[in-house]
Amino acid sequence: MRQDMPALFLDRDGVINTDTGCATDRHNFSLMPGVAPVLRHIQGMGWRLVVVTNQSWIGHGHLSLQDYRDVTDHMRSLLSAEDVVLDDVLHAPYHPHAQIEAFRCESFWRKPAPGMILDAAQSLRIDLSRSAMVGDRARDVQSARQAGLAMSIFIASPLPETGMPDPDGPSYADHVIEHVRELPVLLRKASIPSLLGYMNAKGVGQRLPGLPI
């Protein structure tokens, strides 16, 4: 029987792409320097890659669903050219004060709530107890904790509104990093205790593909 896999959940803006405030089209969307090789390496370690992004710009009427889909397709194309395949991309267009009534609500999908992570885990057979989340805002790491992930990682990227990292992010995170290039070593170290626990439960000699022993 196929075992559930670990996943790295990623916020989008400020982690995968440069955060410009609102990526309205492919012309103002660019990958963060060095992010593609890092994600390719993590994927090669046997981790799924899932993007979970709040996009209240949609709810406020500043970004259409079609424009969001175009930007998402562009992101996938840029990463695919670097041999990175995202397992899923989920977005939450909701906000309690959204201008568009259909998106005006307190949604379980909107971070810091864990809905996007939990739904992705069910559909993709992800083992949350061996998974991690990386984001550049406190709500990202809060979402990871609520979902029961093994690790929450705060990346100290400057926010477009202040030019400084979110000051509240580190207090909720298990780890703080300056660049995504730090992720592979962090994830490899984190996977060892979980994997050993799995082996003890299932019997010596069994292992999950792509993870170090």
Backbone as a printed PyTorch tensor [residue, N CA C, xyz], in Angstrom:
tensor([[[  0.8400,  -1.1940,   0.0000],
         [  0.0000,   0.0000,   0.0000],
         [  0.8790,   1.2500,   0.0000]],

        [[  0.5380,   2.2220,  -0.8510],
         [  1.3210,   3.4480,  -0.9270],
         [  1.1850,   4.2610,   0.3560]],

        [[  2.3180,   4.6880,   0.8960],
         [  2.3080,   5.4470,   2.1360],
         [  2.0740,   6.9300,   1.8560]],

        [[  1.4540,   7.6160,   2.8190],
         [  1.2880,   9.0590,   2.7150],
         [  2.6650,   9.7290,   2.7130]],

        [[  2.7890,  10.7870,   1.9310],
         [  4.0700,  11.4460,   1.7260],
         [  4.1530,  12.7430,   2.5300]],

        [[  5.3660,  13.1690,   2.8690],
         [  5.5180,  14.4970,   3.4740],
         [  5.3580,  15.5750,   2.4070]],

        [[  4.9870,  16.7670,   2.8400],
         [  4.8380,  17.8770,   1.9040],
         [  5.4380,  19.1360,   2.5000]],

        [[  5.9510,  19.9650,   1.6100],
         [  6.3260,  21.3140,   1.9830],
         [  5.2290,  22.2350,   1.4610]],

        [[  4.5140,  22.8560,   2.3890],
         [  3.5060,  23.8480,   2.0290],
         [  4.1980,  25.2040,   1.9460]],

        [[  3.8940,  25.9380,   0.8910],
         [  4.5660,  27.2100,   0.6500],
         [  3.5530,  28.3350,   0.4800]],

        [[  3.7610,  29.4220,   1.2070],
         [  3.0890,  30.6510,   0.8420],
         [  3.6460,  31.0650,  -0.5220]],

        [[  2.8930,  31.8810,  -1.2510],
         [  3.3750,  32.2550,  -2.5880],
         [  4.1930,  33.5420,  -2.5680]],

        [[  3.5220,  34.6730,  -2.3260],
         [  4.1710,  35.9800,  -2.4010],
         [  5.1920,  36.1460,  -1.2780]],

        [[  6.4290,  36.4360,  -1.6670],
         [  7.4970,  36.5900,  -0.6930],
         [  8.2630,  35.3140,  -0.4090]],

        [[  7.7740,  34.1970,  -0.9610],
         [  8.4670,  32.9150,  -0.8130],
         [  8.8490,  32.3750,  -2.1930]],

        [[  7.8590,  32.2190,  -3.0640],
         [  8.1180,  31.7490,  -4.4240],
         [  8.4280,  32.9200,  -5.3520]],

        [[  7.6660,  33.9830,  -5.2220],
         [  7.8690,  35.1590,  -6.0690],
         [  8.1110,  36.3950,  -5.2230]],

        [[  8.7140,  37.3970,  -5.8410],
         [  8.9170,  38.6790,  -5.1770],
         [  7.5600,  39.2940,  -4.8710]],

        [[  7.3650,  39.7130,  -3.6270],
         [  6.0720,  40.2570,  -3.2040],
         [  5.9830,  41.7210,  -3.6180]],

        [[  5.1520,  41.9800,  -4.6250],
         [  4.9590,  43.3490,  -5.1140],
         [  3.6700,  43.9630,  -4.5750]],

        [[  2.9780,  43.2360,  -3.7120],
         [  1.7070,  43.7090,  -3.1820],
         [  0.5520,  42.9810,  -3.8280]],

        [[  0.4470,  43.0490,  -5.1350],
         [ -0.5990,  42.3230,  -5.8620],
         [ -0.0830,  42.0010,  -7.2500]],

        [[  0.1570,  40.7210,  -7.5070],
         [  0.6190,  40.2810,  -8.8260],
         [ -0.5900,  40.1690,  -9.7470]],

        [[ -0.8640,  41.2450, -10.4960],
         [ -2.0720,  41.3060, -11.3100],
         [ -1.9310,  40.6120, -12.6580]],

        [[ -0.7070,  40.4310, -13.1310],
         [ -0.4890,  39.7240, -14.3900],
         [  0.9350,  39.1740, -14.4120]],

        [[  1.2450,  38.4210, -15.4450],
         [  2.5480,  37.7480, -15.5200],
         [  3.7040,  38.7290, -15.6530]],

        [[  3.4150,  39.9540, -16.0410],
         [  4.4880,  40.9260, -16.2390],
         [  5.0300,  41.4710, -14.9210]],

        [[  4.2510,  41.3780, -13.8470],
         [  4.7870,  41.8060, -12.5510],
         [  4.9060,  40.6270, -11.5900]],

        [[  5.1530,  39.4500, -12.1720],
         [  5.3880,  38.2410, -11.3880],
         [  6.7540,  37.6910, -11.7590]],

        [[  7.6510,  37.5990, -10.7850],
         [  8.9810,  37.0250, -11.0300],
         [  9.3710,  36.1350,  -9.8610]],

        [[ 10.0220,  35.0360, -10.1700],
         [ 10.4530,  34.1130,  -9.1290],
         [ 11.5130,  34.7500,  -8.2460]],

        [[ 11.4920,  34.4000,  -6.9630],
         [ 12.5510,  34.8290,  -6.0500],
         [ 13.8720,  34.2290,  -6.5240]],

        [[ 14.9660,  34.9500,  -6.4230],
         [ 16.2620,  34.4100,  -6.8580],
         [ 16.5990,  33.1020,  -6.1410]],

        [[ 16.9260,  32.0670,  -6.9230],
         [ 17.3690,  30.7980,  -6.3630],
         [ 16.2810,  29.8650,  -5.8950]],

        [[ 15.0030,  30.2590,  -6.0220],
         [ 13.9510,  29.4210,  -5.4530],
         [ 13.7460,  28.1350,  -6.2590]],

        [[ 13.8640,  28.1870,  -7.5760],
         [ 13.5890,  27.0060,  -8.3940],
         [ 14.5570,  25.8550,  -8.1180]],

        [[ 15.8830,  26.0670,  -8.0870],
         [ 16.7810,  24.9520,  -7.7660],
         [ 16.5290,  24.3550,  -6.3840]],

        [[ 16.1620,  25.2060,  -5.4300],
         [ 15.8790,  24.7080,  -4.0860],
         [ 14.6480,  23.8130,  -4.0920]],

        [[ 13.5810,  24.2380,  -4.7550],
         [ 12.3590,  23.4290,  -4.8140],
         [ 12.6060,  22.1310,  -5.5760]],

        [[ 13.4160,  22.1970,  -6.6260],
         [ 13.7620,  20.9770,  -7.3760],
         [ 14.4930,  19.9870,  -6.4740]],

        [[ 15.3870,  20.4930,  -5.6450],
         [ 16.1370,  19.6330,  -4.7220],
         [ 15.1980,  19.0040,  -3.6860]],

        [[ 14.2960,  19.7980,  -3.1420],
         [ 13.3560,  19.2930,  -2.1320],
         [ 12.4250,  18.2510,  -2.7390]],

        [[ 11.9820,  18.4940,  -3.9630],
         [ 11.1400,  17.5180,  -4.6450],
         [ 11.9040,  16.2110,  -4.8510]],

        [[ 13.1740,  16.3270,  -5.1580],
         [ 13.9950,  15.1330,  -5.3110],
         [ 14.2060,  14.3760,  -4.0180]],

        [[ 14.0110,  15.0380,  -2.8830],
         [ 14.0990,  14.3890,  -1.5710],
         [ 12.8410,  13.5880,  -1.2450]],

        [[ 11.8180,  13.6970,  -2.1070],
         [ 10.5940,  12.9420,  -1.8740],
         [  9.4750,  13.7270,  -1.2270]],

        [[  9.5820,  15.0460,  -1.2260],
         [  8.5430,  15.8950,  -0.6390],
         [  7.6040,  16.4040,  -1.7270]],

        [[  6.3150,  16.4040,  -1.4340],
         [  5.3650,  17.0830,  -2.2970],
         [  5.5070,  18.5940,  -2.0940]],

        [[  5.1270,  19.3610,  -3.1080],
         [  5.1750,  20.8210,  -3.0460],
         [  3.7710,  21.3660,  -3.2700]],

        [[  3.2570,  22.0800,  -2.2750],
         [  1.8880,  22.5910,  -2.3350],
         [  1.8830,  24.0670,  -1.9610]],

        [[  1.3600,  24.8900,  -2.8440],
         [  1.2510,  26.3260,  -2.5730],
         [ -0.1050,  26.6100,  -1.9410]],

        [[ -0.1000,  27.3640,  -0.8410],
         [ -1.3430,  27.7750,  -0.1800],
         [ -1.2500,  29.2870,   0.0300]],

        [[ -2.0830,  30.0380,  -0.6670],
         [ -1.9310,  31.4840,  -0.6930],
         [ -3.2460,  32.2110,  -0.4430]],

        [[ -3.2390,  33.1740,   0.4740],
         [ -4.3720,  34.0840,   0.6280],
         [ -4.3620,  35.0580,  -0.5460]],

        [[ -5.5020,  35.2230,  -1.1980],
         [ -5.6100,  36.1680,  -2.3160],
         [ -6.8690,  37.0140,  -2.1430]],

        [[ -6.8870,  37.7800,  -1.0560],
         [ -8.0590,  38.6240,  -0.7840],
         [ -8.1970,  39.7510,  -1.8020]],

        [[ -7.1330,  39.9780,  -2.6050],
         [ -7.2650,  40.9380,  -3.6960],
         [ -8.4430,  40.5680,  -4.5980]],

        [[ -8.6970,  39.2790,  -4.7390],
         [ -9.8390,  38.8210,  -5.5450],
         [-11.1420,  39.2560,  -4.8840]],

        [[-11.2530,  38.9930,  -3.5840],
         [-12.4630,  39.3580,  -2.8570],
         [-12.7260,  40.8470,  -2.8320]],

        [[-11.6410,  41.6250,  -2.8620],
         [-11.7800,  43.0850,  -2.8390],
         [-11.9970,  43.6650,  -4.2390]],

        [[-11.9580,  42.8190,  -5.2610],
         [-12.2210,  43.2780,  -6.6200],
         [-11.0260,  43.8690,  -7.3440]],

        [[ -9.8240,  43.7220,  -6.7760],
         [ -8.6230,  44.2640,  -7.4080],
         [ -7.9820,  43.2880,  -8.3860]],

        [[ -8.4150,  42.0400,  -8.3340],
         [ -7.8360,  40.9790,  -9.1640],
         [ -8.9540,  40.0200,  -9.5500]],

        [[ -9.1160,  39.7800, -10.8370],
         [-10.1620,  38.8520, -11.2780],
         [ -9.6830,  37.4130, -11.1210]],

        [[-10.6250,  36.4940, -11.0600],
         [-10.2700,  35.0820, -10.9750],
         [ -9.4730,  34.6480, -12.2040]],

        [[ -9.8410,  35.1940, -13.3750],
         [ -9.1100,  34.8200, -14.5880],
         [ -7.6850,  35.3380, -14.5510]],

        [[ -7.4910,  36.5660, -14.0510],
         [ -6.1250,  37.0950, -13.9380],
         [ -5.3140,  36.2600, -12.9510]],

        [[ -5.9490,  35.8460, -11.8480],
         [ -5.2490,  34.9890, -10.8830],
         [ -4.8410,  33.6720, -11.5450]],

        [[ -5.7470,  33.0770, -12.3080],
         [ -5.4350,  31.8050, -12.9790],
         [ -4.2880,  31.9890, -13.9770]],

        [[ -4.2810,  33.1170, -14.6760],
         [ -3.1990,  33.3810, -15.6360],
         [ -1.8520,  33.4900, -14.9140]],

        [[ -1.8340,  34.1870, -13.7860],
         [ -0.5990,  34.3130, -13.0130],
         [ -0.1560,  32.9470, -12.4940]],

        [[ -1.1190,  32.1350, -12.0530],
         [ -0.7930,  30.7940, -11.5510],
         [ -0.2140,  29.9290, -12.6630]],

        [[ -0.8140,  29.9910, -13.8540],
         [ -0.2830,  29.2340, -14.9910],
         [  1.1320,  29.6940, -15.3260]],

        [[  1.3670,  30.9910, -15.2390],
         [  2.7030,  31.5290, -15.5130],
         [  3.7050,  31.0270, -14.4770]],

        [[  3.3100,  31.0220, -13.2050],
         [  4.1830,  30.5000, -12.1460],
         [  4.5260,  29.0390, -12.4030]],

        [[  3.5180,  28.2440, -12.7320],
         [  3.7630,  26.8260, -13.0190],
         [  4.7120,  26.6650, -14.1990]],

        [[  4.5560,  27.4970, -15.2220],
         [  5.4160,  27.4070, -16.4100],
         [  6.8590,  27.7560, -16.0740]],

        [[  7.0450,  28.8220, -15.2970],
         [  8.3970,  29.2230, -14.9030],
         [  9.0840,  28.1150, -14.1100]],

        [[  8.3550,  27.4890, -13.2020],
         [  8.9330,  26.4260, -12.3840],
         [  9.1350,  25.1550, -13.2010]],

        [[  8.1870,  24.8630, -14.0890],
         [  8.3130,  23.6690, -14.9250],
         [  9.5530,  23.7580, -15.8110]],

        [[  9.8920,  24.9540, -16.2580],
         [ 11.1020,  25.1290, -17.0610],
         [ 12.3560,  24.8050, -16.2720]],

        [[ 12.2370,  24.8140, -14.9490],
         [ 13.3550,  24.4630, -14.0590],
         [ 13.1670,  23.0700, -13.4710]],

        [[ 12.2870,  22.2650, -14.0880],
         [ 12.0120,  20.8820, -13.6600],
         [ 11.4030,  20.8140, -12.2610]],

        [[ 10.5690,  21.7890, -11.9300],
         [  9.8330,  21.7840, -10.6740],
         [  8.3510,  21.6660, -10.9930]],

        [[  7.6920,  20.6630, -10.4210],
         [  6.2620,  20.4540, -10.6430],
         [  5.5330,  20.6190,  -9.3060]],

        [[  4.6420,  21.5940,  -9.2520],
         [  3.8500,  21.7970,  -8.0440],
         [  2.7370,  20.7620,  -8.0000]],

        [[  2.5760,  20.1150,  -6.8460],
         [  1.5230,  19.1110,  -6.7120],
         [  0.1390,  19.7470,  -6.6460]],

        [[  0.0650,  20.9570,  -6.1070],
         [ -1.2140,  21.6680,  -6.0910],
         [ -0.9620,  23.1310,  -5.7410]],

        [[ -1.8940,  23.9760,  -6.1570],
         [ -1.8790,  25.3990,  -5.8100],
         [ -3.2790,  25.7620,  -5.3380]],

        [[ -3.3900,  26.1370,  -4.0710],
         [ -4.6820,  26.5020,  -3.5070],
         [ -4.6680,  27.9790,  -3.1230]],

        [[ -5.8140,  28.6310,  -3.2880],
         [ -5.9060,  30.0480,  -2.9380],
         [ -7.1970,  30.3170,  -2.1700]],

        [[ -7.1300,  31.3120,  -1.3020],
         [ -8.2990,  31.7340,  -0.5290],
         [ -8.6300,  33.1730,  -0.9070]],

        [[ -9.7020,  33.3970,  -1.6750],
         [-10.0680,  34.7550,  -2.0920],
         [-10.9050,  35.5000,  -1.0500]],

        [[-11.1200,  34.8780,   0.0900],
         [-12.0770,  35.3790,   1.0730],
         [-11.4790,  36.4410,   2.0040]],

        [[-12.3660,  37.2930,   2.5150],
         [-11.9820,  38.2720,   3.5290],
         [-13.2700,  38.7350,   4.2260]],

        [[-13.2270,  38.9460,   5.5420],
         [-14.4510,  39.3650,   6.2430],
         [-15.0490,  40.6630,   5.7060]],

        [[-14.2040,  41.5090,   5.0940],
         [-14.6920,  42.7890,   4.5820],
         [-14.5340,  42.8860,   3.0660]],

        [[-14.5970,  41.7620,   2.3860],
         [-14.4460,  41.7390,   0.9330],
         [-15.5360,  42.5790,   0.2680]],

        [[-15.1720,  43.2310,  -0.8300],
         [-16.1360,  44.0290,  -1.5750],
         [-17.1310,  43.1500,  -2.3290]],

        [[-16.6710,  41.9770,  -2.7710],
         [-17.5330,  41.0410,  -3.4950],
         [-18.2210,  40.1360,  -2.4770]],

        [[-19.5260,  40.1500,  -2.4730],
         [-20.2940,  39.4820,  -1.4230],
         [-19.9980,  37.9860,  -1.3370]],

        [[-19.7820,  37.3460,  -2.4840],
         [-19.5420,  35.9010,  -2.4940],
         [-18.2980,  35.5160,  -1.7130]],

        [[-17.3770,  36.4680,  -1.5530],
         [-16.1150,  36.1890,  -0.8530],
         [-16.0440,  36.8620,   0.5170]],

        [[-17.1580,  37.4550,   0.9540],
         [-17.1760,  38.1790,   2.2250],
         [-17.5790,  37.2240,   3.3550]],

        [[-16.5730,  36.6410,   3.9930],
         [-16.8490,  35.6870,   5.0650],
         [-15.5730,  35.3810,   5.8420]],

        [[-15.7620,  34.7600,   6.9980],
         [-14.6410,  34.2230,   7.7790],
         [-14.4390,  32.7870,   7.3150]],

        [[-13.5630,  32.5900,   6.3600],
         [-13.3990,  31.2710,   5.7370],
         [-12.3700,  30.4220,   6.4670]],

        [[-12.6550,  29.1210,   6.5600],
         [-11.7190,  28.1590,   7.1400],
         [-10.5030,  27.9700,   6.2410]],

        [[-10.6080,  28.4480,   4.9990],
         [ -9.4760,  28.3550,   4.0690],
         [ -8.5020,  29.5090,   4.2250]],

        [[ -8.9620,  30.6250,   4.7220],
         [ -8.0910,  31.8060,   4.8060],
         [ -7.1300,  31.6620,   5.9800]],

        [[ -5.8230,  31.6920,   5.6860],
         [ -4.8360,  31.6470,   6.7600],
         [ -5.0170,  32.8610,   7.6650]],

        [[ -4.9170,  32.6880,   8.9950],
         [ -4.2320,  31.6050,   9.7150],
         [ -5.0270,  30.3170,   9.9490]],

        [[ -6.2640,  30.2510,   9.4590],
         [ -6.9950,  28.9860,   9.5560],
         [ -6.3080,  27.9290,   8.6760]],

        [[ -6.4550,  26.6530,   9.0270],
         [ -5.6770,  25.6040,   8.3490],
         [ -6.3890,  24.9100,   7.1930]],

        [[ -7.5170,  25.4560,   6.7260],
         [ -8.3400,  24.7300,   5.7630],
         [ -7.6460,  24.2980,   4.4950]],

        [[ -6.8520,  25.1850,   3.8900],
         [ -6.1770,  24.8130,   2.6410],
         [ -5.2190,  23.6500,   2.8640]],

        [[ -4.4810,  23.6840,   3.9670],
         [ -3.5300,  22.6180,   4.2690],
         [ -4.2590,  21.2990,   4.4930]],

        [[ -5.3280,  21.3260,   5.2750],
         [ -6.0520,  20.0950,   5.6000],
         [ -6.7070,  19.4950,   4.3660]],

        [[ -7.2760,  20.3320,   3.5090],
         [ -7.9100,  19.8080,   2.3000],
         [ -6.8790,  19.2210,   1.3470]],

        [[ -5.7260,  19.8830,   1.2120],
         [ -4.6650,  19.3500,   0.3470],
         [ -4.1460,  18.0270,   0.8910]],

        [[ -4.0330,  17.9260,   2.2070],
         [ -3.5360,  16.6870,   2.8120],
         [ -4.4570,  15.5200,   2.4980]],

        [[ -5.7500,  15.7740,   2.5120],
         [ -6.7070,  14.7010,   2.2310],
         [ -6.6730,  14.2940,   0.7660]],

        [[ -6.6340,  15.2700,  -0.1350],
         [ -6.7130,  14.9440,  -1.5600],
         [ -5.4090,  14.3660,  -2.0960]],

        [[ -4.2760,  14.7390,  -1.4970],
         [ -2.9740,  14.2990,  -2.0010],
         [ -2.3290,  13.2150,  -1.1360]],

        [[ -3.0130,  12.7760,  -0.1110],
         [ -2.4820,  11.7660,   0.8100],
         [ -1.1460,  12.2220,   1.3950]],

        [[ -1.2210,  13.3230,   2.1060],
         [ -0.0410,  13.9280,   2.7310],
         [ -0.0290,  13.5810,   4.2150]],

        [[  1.1310,  13.2200,   4.7090],
         [  1.3280,  12.9480,   6.1290],
         [  1.6800,  14.2660,   6.8200]],

        [[  0.7090,  14.8510,   7.5090],
         [  0.9310,  16.1520,   8.1460],
         [  1.9800,  16.0800,   9.2410]],

        [[  2.0980,  14.9190,   9.8770],
         [  3.0540,  14.7880,  10.9820],
         [  4.4980,  14.7900,  10.5030]],

        [[  4.7260,  14.7240,   9.1840],
         [  6.0770,  14.7920,   8.6210],
         [  6.2150,  15.9320,   7.6210]],

        [[  5.2960,  16.8980,   7.7200],
         [  5.2750,  17.9820,   6.7410],
         [  5.6370,  19.3170,   7.3810]],

        [[  5.8720,  20.3100,   6.5190],
         [  6.3210,  21.6230,   6.9830],
         [  5.6610,  22.7170,   6.1610]],

        [[  5.6790,  23.9140,   6.7370],
         [  5.1450,  25.0970,   6.0540],
         [  6.1770,  26.2040,   6.1110]],

        [[  6.3610,  26.9110,   4.9980],
         [  7.2500,  28.0700,   4.9880],
         [  6.4640,  29.2780,   4.4830]],

        [[  6.5540,  30.3770,   5.2260],
         [  5.8650,  31.5980,   4.8380],
         [  6.5580,  32.8130,   5.4090]],

        [[  6.1490,  33.9870,   4.9250],
         [  6.8090,  35.2180,   5.3470],
         [  5.9200,  36.0960,   6.2280]],

        [[  4.8150,  35.5300,   6.6950],
         [  3.9290,  36.2620,   7.6010],
         [  3.5230,  35.3630,   8.7690]],

        [[  3.1750,  36.0150,   9.8620],
         [  2.7910,  35.2640,  11.0580],
         [  1.6290,  34.3220,  10.7770]],

        [[  0.6810,  34.7390,   9.9430],
         [ -0.4860,  33.9080,   9.6730],
         [ -0.1080,  32.6040,   8.9700]],

        [[  0.9990,  32.6060,   8.2350],
         [  1.4420,  31.3760,   7.5690],
         [  1.8640,  30.3280,   8.5900]],

        [[  2.6930,  30.7380,   9.5350],
         [  3.1850,  29.7740,  10.5240],
         [  2.0990,  29.4300,  11.5390]],

        [[  1.1710,  30.3470,  11.7830],
         [  0.0320,  30.0230,  12.6380],
         [ -0.8300,  28.9530,  11.9880]],

        [[ -1.0100,  29.0450,  10.6830],
         [ -1.7730,  28.0440,   9.9430],
         [ -1.1240,  26.6720,  10.0420]],

        [[  0.2120,  26.6430,   9.9530],
         [  0.9370,  25.3800,  10.0690],
         [  0.7030,  24.7340,  11.4190]],

        [[  0.7160,  25.5390,  12.4650],
         [  0.5090,  25.0000,  13.8080],
         [ -0.9040,  24.4580,  13.9700]],

        [[ -1.8830,  25.1950,  13.4520],
         [ -3.2720,  24.7470,  13.5830],
         [ -3.5220,  23.4530,  12.8120]],

        [[ -2.7690,  23.2610,  11.7250],
         [ -2.9360,  22.0540,  10.9200],
         [ -2.1910,  20.8570,  11.5000]],

        [[ -1.3440,  21.0920,  12.4980],
         [ -0.5910,  20.0030,  13.1100],
         [  0.6280,  19.5810,  12.3310]],

        [[  1.2190,  20.5100,  11.5790],
         [  2.4270,  20.1770,  10.8330],
         [  3.6110,  19.9820,  11.7740]],

        [[  4.5720,  19.2110,  11.3060],
         [  5.7540,  18.9330,  12.1270],
         [  6.6120,  20.1730,  12.3180]],

        [[  6.5700,  21.1030,  11.3490],
         [  7.4910,  22.2360,  11.4030],
         [  6.8730,  23.4540,  10.7340]],

        [[  7.0280,  24.5980,  11.3900],
         [  6.6480,  25.8750,  10.7910],
         [  7.9090,  26.7120,  10.6210]],

        [[  8.0900,  27.2610,   9.4160],
         [  9.3170,  27.9710,   9.0720],
         [  8.9570,  29.3790,   8.6050]],

        [[  9.5460,  30.3600,   9.2380],
         [  9.3410,  31.7570,   8.8600],
         [ 10.5390,  32.2260,   8.0480]],

        [[ 10.2650,  32.7660,   6.8620],
         [ 11.3280,  33.3290,   6.0420],
         [ 11.2490,  34.8460,   6.1470]],

        [[ 12.3530,  35.4680,   6.4850],
         [ 12.3820,  36.8990,   6.7900],
         [ 12.4940,  37.7290,   5.5190]],

        [[ 11.4590,  37.6580,   4.6790],
         [ 11.4190,  38.4610,   3.4580],
         [ 10.7930,  39.8230,   3.7690]],

        [[ 11.2670,  40.8840,   3.1420],
         [ 10.6660,  42.2060,   3.3740],
         [  9.2420,  42.2670,   2.8200]],

        [[  8.3400,  42.8320,   3.5970],
         [  6.9610,  42.9920,   3.1580],
         [  6.8350,  44.2530,   2.3070]],

        [[  5.9690,  44.2280,   1.2890],
         [  5.8740,  45.4020,   0.4000],
         [  5.3630,  46.6480,   1.1070]],

        [[  4.5650,  46.4710,   2.1590],
         [  3.9920,  47.6370,   2.8210],
         [  4.9540,  48.3260,   3.7840]],

        [[  5.9970,  47.6110,   4.2370],
         [  6.9250,  48.2030,   5.2050],
         [  8.3820,  48.1500,   4.7650]],

        [[  8.7020,  47.2480,   3.8450],
         [ 10.0980,  47.0450,   3.4640],
         [ 10.8820,  46.2620,   4.4930]],

        [[ 10.1970,  45.7510,   5.5210],
         [ 10.8140,  44.9900,   6.6000],
         [ 10.0830,  43.6700,   6.7740]],

        [[ 10.7480,  42.6310,   7.3360],
         [ 10.0490,  41.3720,   7.6140],
         [  8.9400,  41.5670,   8.6440]],

        [[  7.9540,  40.6770,   8.6000],
         [  6.8640,  40.6920,   9.5740],
         [  7.4390,  40.5270,  10.9760]],

        [[  7.2870,  41.5010,  11.8680],
         [  7.9100,  41.3910,  13.1920],
         [  7.2900,  40.3080,  14.0720]],

        [[  6.0690,  39.8690,  13.7340],
         [  5.3920,  38.8630,  14.5580],
         [  5.6890,  37.4330,  14.1150]],

        [[  6.2480,  37.2770,  12.9060],
         [  6.4660,  35.9430,  12.3700],
         [  7.3430,  35.0460,  13.2140]],

        [[  8.5190,  35.5120,  13.6670],
         [  9.4270,  34.6170,  14.4050],
         [  8.8390,  34.0430,  15.6840]],

        [[  7.9360,  34.7730,  16.3290],
         [  7.4160,  34.2950,  17.6150],
         [  6.5170,  33.0770,  17.4690]],

        [[  6.0050,  32.8290,  16.2520],
         [  5.1260,  31.6790,  16.0300],
         [  5.8490,  30.5110,  15.3490]],

        [[  7.0680,  30.7450,  14.8770],
         [  7.7420,  29.7510,  14.0320],
         [  8.6810,  28.8520,  14.8290]],

        [[  8.8430,  27.6320,  14.3230],
         [  9.8450,  26.7250,  14.8870],
         [ 11.2430,  27.1210,  14.4360]],

        [[ 11.3360,  27.6560,  13.2190],
         [ 12.6320,  28.0550,  12.6690],
         [ 12.4700,  29.3510,  11.8890]],

        [[ 13.5060,  30.1590,  11.8790],
         [ 13.5470,  31.3930,  11.1000],
         [ 14.7140,  31.3020,  10.1400]],

        [[ 14.4690,  31.5710,   8.8600],
         [ 15.5190,  31.5210,   7.8560],
         [ 15.5520,  32.8380,   7.0910]],

        [[ 16.6730,  33.0850,   6.4330],
         [ 16.8310,  34.2990,   5.6380],
         [ 16.5850,  34.0590,   4.1540]],

        [[ 16.7610,  32.8050,   3.7150],
         [ 16.6340,  32.4930,   2.2870],
         [ 16.1730,  31.0500,   2.1290]],

        [[ 15.4610,  30.7740,   1.0400],
         [ 14.9560,  29.4270,   0.8020],
         [ 16.0810,  28.4060,   0.6510]],

        [[ 17.2910,  28.8630,   0.3260],
         [ 18.3940,  27.9070,   0.1640],
         [ 18.6840,  27.1460,   1.4640]],

        [[ 18.2020,  27.6530,   2.5930],
         [ 18.3980,  26.9870,   3.8760],
         [ 17.4240,  25.8380,   4.0940]],

        [[ 16.4230,  25.7200,   3.2550],
         [ 15.3570,  24.7450,   3.4910],
         [ 15.7890,  23.2800,   3.3800]],

        [[ 16.5400,  22.8690,   2.3440],
         [ 16.8300,  21.4340,   2.2110],
         [ 17.5010,  20.8190,   3.4280]],

        [[ 18.5100,  21.4820,   3.9780],
         [ 19.1910,  20.9370,   5.1550],
         [ 18.2450,  20.8760,   6.3340]],

        [[ 17.4290,  21.9060,   6.5010],
         [ 16.4690,  21.9480,   7.5950],
         [ 15.4580,  20.8130,   7.4830]],

        [[ 14.9370,  20.5880,   6.2920],
         [ 13.9410,  19.5360,   6.0930],
         [ 14.5550,  18.1500,   6.2280]],

        [[ 15.7830,  17.9800,   5.7650],
         [ 16.4330,  16.6710,   5.8810],
         [ 16.6510,  16.3060,   7.3500]],

        [[ 17.0920,  17.2630,   8.1430],
         [ 17.2890,  16.9970,   9.5650],
         [ 15.9670,  16.6910,  10.2480]],

        [[ 14.9350,  17.4140,   9.8650],
         [ 13.6370,  17.2260,  10.4960],
         [ 13.0240,  15.8800,  10.1500]],

        [[ 13.3510,  15.3430,   8.9780],
         [ 12.7170,  14.0970,   8.5480],
         [ 13.2750,  12.8810,   9.2630]],

        [[ 14.4680,  12.9760,   9.8340],
         [ 15.1000,  11.8020,  10.4240],
         [ 14.3340,  11.2640,  11.6280]],

        [[ 13.9570,  12.0940,  12.6330],
         [ 13.2240,  11.5500,  13.7680],
         [ 11.8750,  10.9440,  13.3730]],

        [[ 11.1450,  11.6290,  12.4750],
         [  9.8540,  11.1170,  12.0520],
         [  9.9960,   9.7910,  11.3220]],

        [[ 11.0210,   9.6890,  10.4820],
         [ 11.2350,   8.4660,   9.7300],
         [ 11.6180,   7.3130,  10.6480]],

        [[ 12.4470,   7.5860,  11.6330],
         [ 12.8310,   6.5310,  12.5610],
         [ 11.6310,   6.0390,  13.3510]],

        [[ 10.7410,   6.9860,  13.7130],
         [  9.5310,   6.5760,  14.4080],
         [  8.6480,   5.7100,  13.5400]],

        [[  8.5590,   6.0480,  12.2640],
         [  7.7880,   5.2440,  11.3270],
         [  8.3820,   3.8470,  11.1970]],

        [[  9.7080,   3.7560,  11.1020],
         [ 10.3640,   2.4610,  10.9580],
         [ 10.1680,   1.5990,  12.2010]],

        [[ 10.2380,   2.2190,  13.3770],
         [ 10.0390,   1.4590,  14.5970],
         [  8.6320,   0.8870,  14.6680]],

        [[  7.6740,   1.6470,  14.1410],
         [  6.2890,   1.1880,  14.1760],
         [  6.0230,   0.0860,  13.1620]],

        [[  6.7150,   0.1570,  12.0090],
         [  6.4400,  -0.7680,  10.9160],
         [  7.4320,  -1.9160,  10.8280]],

        [[  8.5840,  -1.7600,  11.4860],
         [  9.5890,  -2.8020,  11.4050],
         [ 10.8600,  -2.3060,  10.7540]],

        [[ 11.9910,  -2.7260,  11.2860],
         [ 13.2880,  -2.3030,  10.7540],
         [ 13.4300,  -2.7630,   9.3100]],

        [[ 14.0200,  -1.9070,   8.4930],
         [ 14.2680,  -2.2700,   7.1040],
         [ 13.3030,  -1.6230,   6.1440]],

        [[ 12.1600,  -1.0810,   6.6610],
         [ 11.2450,  -0.3770,   5.7990],
         [ 11.6240,   1.1000,   5.7860]],

        [[ 11.3860,   1.7490,   4.6480],
         [ 11.6780,   3.1750,   4.5660],
         [ 10.7470,   3.8220,   3.5490]],

        [[ 10.6100,   5.1120,   3.6530],
         [  9.8390,   5.8550,   2.6720],
         [ 10.7760,   6.3350,   1.5750]],

        [[ 10.3500,   6.2650,   0.3260],
         [ 11.2270,   6.6670,  -0.7710],
         [ 11.5770,   8.1380,  -0.6980]],

        [[ 12.8480,   8.4250,  -0.9930],
         [ 13.2880,   9.8030,  -1.1090],
         [ 13.7140,  10.4560,   0.1760]],

        [[ 13.5910,   9.7670,   1.3050],
         [ 13.9670,  10.3490,   2.5690],
         [ 15.2040,   9.6590,   3.1290]],

        [[ 16.1070,  10.4200,   3.7520],
         [ 17.3460,   9.8250,   4.2450],
         [ 17.1320,   9.0250,   5.5270]],

        [[ 17.9460,   7.9970,   5.7110],
         [ 17.9390,   7.2290,   6.9600],
         [ 19.2550,   7.4900,   7.6880]]])
